Amino acid sequence: MMEPGGRARAPLPADEIERRLQWRAAPVLVFLAMLVGLAVLAAVSLFSRPLLPSGLPDDPDVLAARSLLEHRVAAAPADLRFENTLLGEPAHAPNTARQRALVDRAAGLLARARARHPRDARMIAACAHVALARRRFAEAERDYRAALDLAPHYGEARLGLGVLLAERAEREPHPLRARGLRLRATAQFAAVDPADSAYLAALYDRVVMLERVGRRQEAQQRAQAYLARDAASAWAQRLRQRAAPGAS
């Protein structure tokens, strides 16, 4: 090899060649190590179970709100199933003035607790449940979506959002928009993980929504899947009545 000026360049010593080769190999090895690390992370995220939030924050105001509302206040129509950790499984009866007063008191308690737990999806969903019980649909939808932004696999928030969309559909006078809301509600119910405690309620409500949009064969398939997991409850009996000849 020639240097500028026509002079021959002296050959590099062996140790210098080895040093340069090692210097060039180091970035390659780092890059390969990063690729392996990313592959491991991808495999873990692909095969591991998603985090499924449950319960309520350990906060005195949340517990006080629960004691006011549990099994006393309904947040969903009688034909939909909506148990949750704040309200429990209420008897489906019209909310009285006393019940509305309880909900208002609970809303104040939860607002105070939320200031202490602003990033807890369970806290935000609890506020959404109360907003739904108060028929404040825009507020409830905002909170359900905020909870799902923090915890996309949170079944209770998916269930609540689906119930809300189903209620909006019943109040929507335009048939195509109402159908769109019912389909969106169905998608929320379908997104609940089978391992989530909200799954059975979501599956039941999915059957109801599928019937309402005319997808009866799929509704029957989902009803059978429900009855395979719950054959004895009052909700199972309702499903059988829905499937009986002449049932609407």
Summary of the structure (lengths in Angstrom):
residues: 248
radius of gyration: 28.3
end to end distance: 91.5
largest distance: 102.7
contacts: 719
relative contact order: 0.09
helix: 65%
strand: 2%
